[in-house]
């Protein structure tokens, strides 16, 4: 009995400690949230990196959760590692690489036949009718870029996106081919146009989500009217299923209903004794949708598209993937660095300088404990930062990395001597200059006359 009483007392004290810990953690989170709200409400600082500009160039390709910024006020383990990504948002930056000449469109990125980092996929587009049977445009550039995808077109249903790079058309490499020749190659080919396309680090390379459109019969669940009603259904890239009374209502009228398919249960249904019937049970709510297609092939088309929406694949920005991979490499294994060497970073909380071996590459500064260390201790995403030489305390010359907004961190670095500081300052400025704010890229793109071919 004494042992059981002691055990109860111990558990009770542990529970109280846990509650106190949870409470203090919640207070810290609330305090940070209030601080950030004050910054936003006062409008004293507007971050270029945090901009939420939407553009037809990247429509539907990003959302705020995809930015994956590290908030050092909440995630202490990232602060310990020193990897600071607060100012990088894939929605707001375009990578233009070494080609910073105003004569080049930011969308072209490079005259090299292949971009630095690319994710490839195969797109198959069924040939439609009319003068432009596939429903997209390509731009005269190297590499060839998709500049427009028609709404409700076969190209949109196949998952082709604005900004995609054409790598191969019907099995032929087109990376160094004029866009007119690539267009002729497509026109002379079979009715199913097969293309290998890629997304480079100039845009958010989200895995294309399905689009599917067509008439289906939907079983009504009204207590008054029972039976099947013909409706126009649209499955969008974001995984939401819309339906309208008629096809002509899409884009003109509000949908009769919108249903999120992610996490839903879908499958063929034979309980109603009717052919080509399939059902959908959304994750939210207790409702069951019954649909009836006109053929087995049509039913399979819808089930395949819905299954992709039910199990979406979420991916990082390609550049985030690249930097995360680089952190696992030894310092000298990172290819073509723009600058490397010893730097001291100021730890302002302790007022001490900590030595790192640093590698600079494409707007990211990687920190290592020593030249032989693996992996990296962390790093700093430099988008939007300005670099200048300052004097600080006992040091006559330090490198100041200042963010575009005072709610983000300012970093102070110092090399071995004044000449080394200047070398690093030049390299840091050039590396930051590889990234262009999205609104500026769009403006440059709109001001540049384009030569396009419509497919």
N, C-alpha and C positions, 0 to 999 in steps of 0.2 A: 504493500500500500504506500509506503514511504517513497519507494522508487517511482511508482506511477504518479504520485503528487509532484515529485521533483521534475519528472518528464513533462508534465502539464505546464508547470511553471516556466520551464525552459522554452517550450514551444510558444507560450504566450508572449514571453519577452522577445523572442525572435520575430513574431508577427508584428509586434509594436515597432521594432527596429525597422522592419521592412516597410511598414506604413509610413514611418517617419522619413525613410530614404526616398520612397515614391513621392511623398509630399514635397520634399525639398527639390527633387528632380522636376516635378510639375511646376513649382515656383520659378525655377531657373528657366524653363521653357517659356512660361508666361512672360517673364521679365524680358527675355530675348525677343519674343513676338511683339511686345509693347514698344521696344526700342526700334525695331524695324518699321513698325507702323508709324512711329513719330517721324522717321526719316522720309517715308513715302508721303505722309500727310503734309509735311512742311515744304515738300518739293524743292528742298535746298540742293538735292543731289539727284540727277537723273543719269543712270548708268547706261552707256552705249551698249555694254555687254548684256544688260538685262532687258534690253528693248524687246517688245513683243510685236514688232512690225510684221504684218502679214503681206504676202506678195503672191501674185499669180504665178511667179516663177517657182515657188516652193509650196504651192497650195496643198494643204492636207498632209504635208510631209512631216510636220513636227508638232509637239505640244510642250507645255511648260514642264511636265514631269520628265520629258526626255532630256532636259538640259543637264541633269545629273550634277548640279553644282554642289560643292562641299561647303557646308555652313559650319565654320569652325567654332561658332558659339554653341553648337549642339553636339557635334561629333568629335569628341576629344581624341579618339583613336586616330583620326585623320590629322588632327593638329599635331599629335606626337610624331606622325610620319612626316609632317611638313608638306604634304601634297595639297596645294591650294588651287582650286578650280572655280572659285566663286564668280569670277568675271567672265567665264566662257559659257556661252549659250549657243547651241548649234543654230538657233533661230535667227541669230543676229550677226553672224560672221561668215565671210566668204574667203576661202583660201585662194590666193592668186599666185603663190609660189614665187619664183625668181623673176617672173615676167611682170614687172611693175611699170612698163611703158604705157602711157595713155593711149597709144595706138592700138593696143591689144584689148579686146573685150575681156572683162573679168570672167565671163562665162567660158572663154576659150582656154583660160588658165595657162596653157603652154603650147609651144610649137612642137614639142616632142610628141611622137606618135601615141604614147601611152602616158597617162597621169602617174604620179608617184604612188598613190595608194588607191586601189580600186576594188570594188566588190562586184563580181559578175553574176549574171543570171540569164536564163533563156526565156524569151517571150515569143509565143506563137499567136499570130493574128489571122483570123479567118477573113478572107477577102469578101467585102460587101459589094454593093452596087453603086453606080454613079461614077463621076469623074475622079473622086477621091475615095476609093473603096476601103482604105484602111483607117483613115481619120486622124492623121497626125502630120506635122511639119518637121523638116530637118533644116538646120542652118549650115551655111557655108563656113566651115571652120575645120581645124584639125586639132583634136578629133571632132567628128561630126556630132552635133548635139541635137537632141529633140527639143524644139522650142514651143510646140503647141500640141495638145492632145484634145481632140473634139469631144464634147460632152455626148454621152450615149453612143459613142463609136465603138467599133470592134477593138481599137487600140486601147481605149480606156478599160474595157472589160478584160483585156489580156493583162492589164497591170502596167502598161507603159506609162512613164511619168516624164513631165517636163524636166529637162536637165539631164536625162539619161544620155549616155555616150554610146554611139553605135560602134561595136567592135567587129561583128561579122553579120553578113546578110546572106541567108540561104547557104551557109557553109563557106563563104568567101570573106577573107579578112578585108575590112574597109577602113582600117585605122589611118592609112596613108592615101586613101582614094578620094578624089573630088566628090562632093555630095551629089552631083548630077549623075555620075557613074553608079553610085550606090543606089540611087533612085531607079535607074534603068535596070540594074541587077534585080531589084525587087519586082519591078513590073513584068519582067520576062520570066520570072519564076513561077512556081505552082501557086494554087489558090490559098494555100496556108503559108503565110510569110513567117519564116523562122529567123529570129535575130538573137544574137548574143549582145546584151547591153550591159553597161556598168554604171555605177554611181561613184564619183570621186569625192575627195574631201572638200570640194567646194560647196556641197549641199548635204542635206540630211538624208542618208541612204537607208531609209526605213524599208523593210521588206514589203514589197507591194501587197496590199491586202485585196481581197477579191472585190470585183464589181459584177453584178449579175442583174439583168433586167428582163422583164417579161410578164405576160399574163399568167396568173394561176387562179384556180378556183379555191376560195377560202370558205371553210365551213363556218356558218354563223352560229353564235351561241346565245342569241337573243331568245328570251322566253316567248316572244310573240311570233317572230319569224325564224323558222328553222330551215336549213337547207344549205346550198352552196351558192356563193356569189362570185362572179368573175371580177377580179381586181388587178390593177397594174402594180407589180412589186418591184422595188429597187433595193438591192443590197449594195451599200456604199463602202468606200475604202476604209472608213472608220469602224466597220463591223456592225453598223446599225441597219436594220431592215425597215424600210419605209413602204407604205402602200397607199395607193390612190384609187379613186373610183374609175378613172380613165387614164390612158397613156398621156393625153394632151394636158392633164392636170399637173404633171411633173414640172417643177420649176415655176408654175403659175399659182398653184394653190398649196395650202398647207397640207401635209399628208394626213390621212385619216388616223394613222397611228404610227408610232416609231418604237421599235423593239431592239434592245441591245442583245446581240447574239453571243458575246463572249461568255463562256462558261455554261451555255445552254446545252440541253440534251436534244439531239436530233436523230432521226432514223425513219426507216420505212415502217408504215403501219398497215396491218391487214385486218384489224379489228372491225372496220366499217364495211368490209365486203366489197370494196370499190378498188379498181386497179389504179396504180400510179399515185397512191396516197402516201404522204409522209408527214411527220409531226415535228413540232418544235416546242420544247418546254423551257422557257427562259429561266435563268437562275433566280431572278427576282420575281416574286409572285407565284401564285398557284395555277395560273392559266395555262392551258394547252392549246396550241394552234395546230389545226389540221389543214394541209394544203393538198390540192390535186392537180397534177400536171397532165399534159395532153399525150405524153408518150413516156416510155421508159427512159429514153435518151434524155428528154427534157428533165425528168425527175433526177437523174444522175447528175446532170449539170448543176442543178440547184443544190443538191446534197453536197457535192464537192466544194462549191463556193461557200456554202454555209459552214462546212467543217473547218475551212481555213479561218472563217470569222470566229468560230467557237474557240479555236486554239491559235490565237495570233502569236506571231513570233516577234518579240521585242528586241531591237538591236540598238547598240550605241552608235553615235556618230563615228564614222570610220577613223577620224583623227584621234578620238578618245581611245579606240581599240589600239591604234598604233602607239600612242604614248603609254598605255598600260602594258603593252608588250615590251616596249623599250625599258621600262622599269625593272624587268626581270633579267636584263642583259648586263654584262660587265660594262663599265664606262666606255672602253675602247671598241666594244662590239657594235655600238650605235653608228650606223653608216653616215658618212659625210657630215660630221658635225660642223657647225658654223664657228664655234669657239669652244675651247676646253682649257682647264687649268684650275688652280686653287683659288677659292674665294672664301672670305669670311662673312658670315651673315650675323647681323645684330639680333640677339634675343632681348627684346626690350623689357620683358618682364623681369629678367635677371641682370640686365645691363652688362651682358658679356657678349663677346664675339666668338662664334662657333665656326671652326674651319670645315669646309667641304671641298671635295673634288667635284667640279661642275662640268656638265656637258650642255651646250646650247644647240637646239635643233628645232627648226620650224615653229618658233614661237613657244617652245617649252624649255624651261631650265631645269635640268635634272640634278639632284643633290646626292652625292655618294659620300660615305664616311672617309674612304681613301681610294686611291687609284685601283686597288685590287678588290674592292668591296663588291659584293653582289647579294641581294638586289639593291636598287637605289633606295635611299632613305625616303625619297619623295621628290617633289618638284613644284614648279610654279607655272601656271598657264598665264602667258603674258599679254593676251589680247586686250587692247585698250589702254595698256600702261604707257606712261611717258617716262623717258630715261633722262637723267641729268646728273651733273657732277655737283656735289654739295660738300660743305665742311660740317663736321658733326663732332662735338666734344673735342677730345684730344686729337682726333684724326683730321688732318687738313683736307683730305680728298676721299670722299666716299661716293658710291653709286646709289642714287635714289631712284627707286621704282615706284612711281606714284600712280594710283588707280584713277579712273575717270570719275569715281564717286567716293566721297569720304566715308561711306559706310563699309567700304572694303579696306583691306590692309595695305599699308605702305611698307615697302621692304627696303632695307639698307644693306648694301654689300660693299666689300672692300677687297681689292686685290693686293698683291705683294708690294706694288709701288705705283707711282702716278702714271707711268707709261702703260702698265698693265691695266689700270683702271680705264684709260682712254681706249685701249684695244677692246675691252669688254663693252664699253659704252657704244662704240661704233657697231660692234656685232649685235648687241641687243636691239639697237634701233632698227637695223636691217632685218632682223628676225621678226620683230613686231610688225614691220612694214609689209610682211608677206600676207597679213590678214587685213581684209577690207570690211568695214561695217556694211551690213546688208543693204541699208537704205542708200548708201553711196554706190554700191555695186549695181543696184537696180537703176539708179539715176544714170550712171554711165552706160548701162545696157540700153536704156530707152533712148539716149541721145545718139547712139551709134546706128547708122543705117545698116540693115541686115539684108543678106541675100538668102532667100529661103526657097525650098521646094516643098510643095504640098503633096502628100501621098494619099 
